[in-house]
Structure formats: structure tokens, C-alpha cells
Amino acid sequence: ECFGHIIPTPPNVNPVGYKWVFTRKRNEKNEISRYKARLVAQGFSQRPGIDYMETYSPVMDTITFRYLISLAVSEKLEMRLMDVITAYLYGELDTDIYMKVPEGFRLPEAARNKPRGMFSVKLRRSLYGLKQSGRMWYNRLKSGFAIVAVYVDDMNLIGTSEELQRTVNYLKREFEMKDLGKTKYCLGLQIEHNANEFGASINLH
């Protein structure tokens, strides 16, 4: 799903290089359990402002994780760890990226007699090794989320529109509730929402 069709390289495009990485996975007895091959992009050949824009992506720090552990202990909550298989491959690219045709990929029938270097493959999704892969994965995660902050019987919901509506619908099914719309006043704070942009101002009382 990461790769589009093999096409002639567009003019003024320098395709990103690639590398096959082969590894051996071992079990708890140090025996080889399986062989693994991963195709990665050579991100060092990317050009800032052309092949990528932003690369920063936030990650959880130790202080935050310690807080979550203490919360789980105090509230007798379960903790579960999950690993996303090939997480970076889920990221949607924000720029057009062309990569040299990897060894093992067959050229189209009409291109068999032409130099392989004349062709490239356009990436449909992010790939390990690209400068922006981490950020694209984070953007995929943050595309939908909701936070519910509870103060006695008041609930403040923060999140993306789709997830907020889904959360509101769930709460209304479970409880008799009144939807007061956008938060305007809570905990002594008056909140004014800006109509034409994302943002809000807070007045203290």
C-alpha cells in the first residue's frame, strides 16, 4: 500500500534512494525464529522545503509516564502495552515523494528495454527512513481524539469534531445530560472562542 505505479521520473525530480535491510529475529533461546526484510528510504538525500517541510513529532517523557503509573495505582486501573506493527507506514505524506525503483521490483512491460534509472515509484504513504515519517505517524494519530475533563457533574470535552460528537452521543446514551454547547465559563474562568480561527481567550474572575 506504500507504493504507487512505476512511472517515468518527472522532470526536475531527484528520486530518493533506498536500502534493503535484512535481519534475523531470535527467540528467548537465542535461536533464529524468522528472517525479516525491510525496505527503507535514504532520507539523507531528501531536500528541506522540497521533499519535506516539518519533521518534529512529540513523544511521551518519563515524567508523564510516571504520572500515568501513579494514576493507575491510585485508581486501581489496568495498564496494557501495545506495539503498532510498522507504525510509520500508516502516515499520509504531505509532499510528493518519488523513490528509485528498488531491486526486486519489476519494471512495466513497455519499459523493460529502457534504463532502470529513468523510472521511479511514487510513494503513497510514509516509509521508514524518510525525514518526515515520525511526524506523519503522529499526524495520523492526532486526526481524531477526545479528552473528557470532569469537575463534579460538569464535563468539559476537548477534541476533534468527529470524536467529540461520538463521545457526546455515547454520554447521552448512558446518562441524562444537557448539552450546553461551547465551554464559556468553568472553575472561575471565562472563555471567549474566536469565530474565524482556532483559539480562545481566558478571563480570570
PATI-626183 format. One record per atom (N, C-alpha, C, O): residue in one letter; x, y, z. Coordinates in steps of 0.05 Angstrom, whole numbers, plus 5000, padded with zeros to 4 digits. Layout:
BEGIN
aXYZ/...
***
This chain:
BEGIN
e501649765000/e500050005000/e501750255000/e500750474995/c504350225005/c506050465006/c506950554979/c507750784975/f506750384959/f507850444933/f505750474911/f503850324910/g506150684895/g504450714872/g505550574848/g507150384851/h504750654824/h505750524799/h508650624793/h509450844801/i510050454780/i512750534770/i512250704745/i511050614726/i513350944746/i512951134724/i515551264716/i517551254731/p515651384692/p518051544685/p518451764705/p516551904712/t520851804714/t521452014733/t520752284722/t521652364700/p519052444736/p518252704726/p520752894723/p522752854737/p520553084705/p522753274702/p523353424728/p521553484744/n525853494732/n526753644756/n526253504782/n526053634803/v525953244782/v525553084806/v527952904811/v528852764793/n529052924835/n531252744843/n530152534862/n529652584885/p529652284852/p528452084868/p530152014893/p532652014892/v528851964915/v530151884940/v531251594936/v530051424923/g533651554947/g534751284946/g533451094965/g531651174980/y534350844965/y533150644982/y535250444992/y537550454982/k534450275011/k536350075020/k534649845031/k532649885045/w535449595024/w534249365036/w535749295062/w538249275061/v534349255084/v535549185109/v534648905117/v532248855120/f536448725120/f535848445126/f536748385155/f539048445162/t534948265171/t535648205198/t534647925205/t532847815191/r535747805226/r534947545236/r533747585264/r535047695282/k531247495268/k529947515293/k530447255309/k530247035299/r531147295335/r531647065352/r529647045374/r528447245383/n529146795384/n527246755406/n528746765432/n531146835434/e527246695454/e528446705481/e530746515484/e532346545503/k531046305467/k533246115468/k535546195450/k537346045445/n535346435439/n537346545421/n537546385395/n539546385381/e535246255388/e535146115363/e533846295342/e532046455348/i534746265317/i533546425296/i530646335291/i530146105284/s528746515296/s525946455293/s524846535266/s522946405255/r525946755255/r524946835228/r526947035217/r528547155230/y526647075191/y528247265176/y526447505168/y524147465162/k527647735169/k526047975164/k527448155144/k529848205145/a525848255125/a526948445105/a525348705106/a522848695105/r526648925107/r525249185108/r526449375087/r528849405086/l524749495072/l525549695052/l525449965064/l523250055073/v527650105065/v527650375078/v528550585057/v530050525039/a527650825061/a528451045044/a531051175055/a531451175079/q532651265037/q535151405046/q534451705049/q534851865031/g533451765073/g532552035079/g534652245077/g534052485073/f537152165078/f539352375077/f539452505050/f540752715047/s538152385030/s538152505003/s535752694999/s535552814977/q534052725019/q531752905017/q532653195020/q534653255034/r531153375007/r531853655008/r529753815024/r527353795018/p530553955045/p528654105061/p527154315044/p528354445027/g524554335049/g522954525034/g521954425008/g520254544995/i523054194999/i522254074974/i521053794979/i518753744971/d522653624992/d521753354997/d520453325025/d519053125030/y520853525042/y519553515068/y519453795079/y521053965072/m517453845097/m517254105110/m517954085139/m520054185148/e516253965155/e516753935184/e517353645191/e516253465179/t519053615211/t519853345219/t519253285249/t519353055258/y518653495264/y518353465293/y515853305299/y513753345287/s516153115318/s513752975329/s514152925359/s516352835367/p512152985375/p512452965404/p512352675413/p511052505400/v513652615435/v513552345447/v513152375477/v513852585488/m512252175490/m511752175519/m514452175534/m516252025527/d514652345554/d517052345570/d516652175595/d514452085601/t518852135610/t518751965634/t516952075655/t515551925669/i516852345659/i515252465680/i512252415674/i510752345692/t511452435649/t508652385641/t507952095647/t505852035657/f509751905640/f509251625644/f509051555674/f507451395682/r510751685690/r510651635719/r507951725730/r506751605747/y506951955720/y504352055728/y502151855721/y500351795737/l502251735697/l500251545689/l500451295706/l498351175712/i502851215714/i503150975731/i501851035758/i500350865769/s502451275770/s501251345796/s498251355794/s496851285813/l497151465772/l494251475768/l493051195767/l491051145779/a494451015753/a493450735751/a493450605778/a491550455785/v495550645794/v495750525820/v493650635839/v492250485853/s493350905840/s491451025858/s488550965852/s486850945870/e487950925826/e485150875818/e484650575812/e482550505802/k486750415817/k486550125812/k485750065783/k483949915777/l487150195765/l486650165736/l488649965724/l490849935734/e487849835703/e489649655688/e491449815670/e490750035660/m493749705664/m495549825644/m496149615623/m496649375630/r496149695598/r496749505577/r498549635556/r498149865549/l500449485547/l502349585527/l501749465500/l501349225497/m501749635479/m501249535452/m503349655434/m504349875438/d504149505414/d506149585394/d504849585367/d503749385358/v505049815353/v503949835326/v505949725306/v508149825304/i505149515292/i506849395273/i507349585249/i505349685237/t509849635242/t510549825220/t508950085222/t507650155203/a509150215245/a507450455250/a507850675229/a505850795221/y510350715221/y510850935203/y509450905176/y509051095161/l508750655169/l507550615143/l504650705142/l503450715120/y503550775165/y500750875166/y500651185160/y498451285157/g502851315160/g502851605157/g502151695129/g503151565109/e500551905126/e499852015100/e501952235093/e502252425109/l503252215071/l505252415063/l504052685057/l501852695045/d505452895064/d504453165059/d505853295034/d505253515027/t507753145022/t509053234997/t509352994979/t509152764988/d509753044953/d510152834934/d513052734937/d514952884934/i513252474941/i515952344944/i516252124923/i514551944921/y518352144908/y519051944888/y521551794897/y523451924907/m521551534894/m523851374902/m524851204879/m523351124861/k527451164878/k528650994858/k527350714859/k526550624880/v527050594836/v525650334835/v527450124849/v529650074840/p526450004871/p528149814886/p528749564871/p527149474854/e530949444877/e531649174866/e529448984875/e528648984898/g528548814857/g526448624863/g523748724852/g521948554850/f523548974845/f521149084833/f521349064802/f523449124791/r519348964790/r519348924761/r518449184747/r516449304755/l519949254726/l519049484710/l516649404693/l516349164687/p514949594685/p512749534667/p513849414641/p516149464633/e512149254628/e512949114604/e514049304583/e516049244569/a512849534580/a513649724560/a516349854566/a517549984549/a517249824591/a519749954599/a522049764602/a524249844611/r521649514595/r523749304600/r526349364586/r528449304596/n526249484563/n528649534547/n529849814552/n531749894538/k528849954572/k529850224578/k531450214604/k531050044620/p533250404607/p534850414632/p533150434657/p531250594657/r533750274677/r532150274701/r532150554715/r530250624728/g534350694712/g534650964724/g532751174714/g532451384725/m531451114691/m529551304680/m526851304695/m525151474691/f526551104713/f523951074726/f524151104756/f526251084768/s521851154768/s521651174797/s518951084806/s517151054789/v518551054832/v515950974843/v515051204861/v516651284879/k512651284858/k511551494876/k510451364901/k508751184899/l511351464924/l510351354949/l507551444955/l506951684953/r505851254963/r503151324971/r502951395001/r501351555009/r504751275016/r504851315045/r507651355054/r509651325039/s507951415080/s510551455091/s512151195092/s510950975090/l514651215093/l516450985093/l518651035114/l519551255117/y519550815127/y521750845145/y524250965131/y524850885108/g525451145145/g527851275133/g527351555123/g529151715121/l524751625117/l524151895108/l524352085131/l523752015154/k525152335126/k525552535147/k522952585162/k522952625186/q520652585147/q518152665160/q516452425170/q514152465178/s517552185169/s515951945176/s514751965204/s512451895208/g516452045224/g515452065252/g513152255254/g511152205268/r513352485241/r511252685242/r508752595228/r506552645238/m508952455206/m506652365192/m505152155208/m502652145207/w506551995223/w505351795241/w503851945263/w501651865270/y505052145275/y503752305296/y501252445285/y499252445299/n501452555261/n499152685249/n496852495245/n494452565248/r497452245239/r495352045235/r494051985262/r491551955263/l495551975283/l494351925310/l492652155319/l490552115331/k493552405315/k492152635326/k489752715309/k488452915315/s489252575287/s487052645269/s484352605283/s482352725274/g484352455304/g481852415319/g482352345348/g483452125353/f481552515367/f481852445395/f479952625411/f479052825402/a479452535436/a477652685454/a478652655482/a479552445490/i478552875497/i479252885525/i476852965541/i475453155534/v476252815562/v473952885580/v475052965607/v476152805621/a474653215614/a475553325640/a473053355658/a471253505651/v473053225680/v470653215698/v471153385723/v473153355736/y469253555728/y469153715754/y466453675766/y464453805758/v466253495785/v463653415798/v461753315776/v462153095765/d459753475770/d457753385749/d458153535723/d456453505705/d460153695721/d460753835696/d462953685680/d464953605691/m462453655655/m464353525637/m465253715615/m463653815600/n467853765614/n468953925592/n470253735572/n471953575579/l469353755547/l470353585526/l472153745507/l471353955498/i474453635501/i476353765482/i477153555462/i477853325469/g477153625437/g478053435416/g477153515388/g476253735384/t477553335370/t476753385342/t473753355340/t472453205356/s472553485320/s469653495318/s468353215317/s466453165331/e469453035300/e468352775297/e468352615323/e466452495331/e470652615337/e470952465362/e469252595384/e468152445400/l469052855384/l467452985404/l464552905401/l463152845421/q463552905376/q460752825372/q460252535379/q458152465390/r462252365374/r461952085381/r461952055411/r460351895422/t463552205425/t463652195454/t461052305466/t459952185485/v460052525455/v457552645465/v455252445461/v453652415479/n455152315438/n452952125433/n453051885453/n451051795463/y455551795460/y455851585479/y454851675507/y453451525520/l455751905515/l454952005542/l451952045544/l450751985565/k450652135522/k447752175523/k446251915524/k444051895535/r447451705513/r446151445515/r446351325544/r444651185553/e448551395557/e449051285584/e447751455606/e446851345626/f447551715603/f446651895624/f444652095612/f444552155588/e442952205630/e441252425623/e442952675625/e443852745646/m443352805602/m445253035602/m444053275587/m442153245572/k445253505593/k444453745579/k446953855565/k449053895577/d446653885538/d448953985522/d448954295523/d447154415511/l450854415536/l451054705539/l452654835517/l453155075518/g453554685497/g455054805475/g457954855483/g459054715501/k459155045470/k461955105475/k462355205504/k460655355515/t464555115516/t465155205544/t465655505545/t467355605531/k463955635562/k464255925564/k465156015593/k466356225596/y464555835612/y465255905640/y465555655656/y463855475655/c467855625670/c468255395687/c470555455706/c472655565697/l470355375731/l472455405751/l473455685752/l475855735755/g471655885751/g472456155753/g473756275728/g474756505729/l473856125707/l475056225682/l472856275661/l471156105656/q472956505649/q471156575628/q472656545601/q474756655598/i471456395583/i472856325558/i471356445535/i468956395532/e472756595518/e471556705494/e472856565470/e475256575466/h471156445453/h472156305430/h472356485406/h470456645400/n474556475392/n474856635367/n473456495344/n473756255340/a471756645330/a470056535310/a471456435285/a470756225274/n473456585276/n474656535250/n477356385251/n478556345230/e478156315275/e480756175277/e480756005301/e479056035319/f482655815303/f482855645326/f484255805348/f486455895345/g482855835370/g483955975392/g481856065411/g479456065405/a482656145435/a480856235455/a482356425474/a484756395478/s480856615486/s482056785506/s480756725533/s478456645534/i482256755555/i481356685581/i481356935599/i483357075600/n479156985613/n479057205632/n478757085660/n477156905665/l480357185679/l480257085706/l478257245722/l477957485719/h476757105740/h474857235757/h475357155786/h473957245804/
***
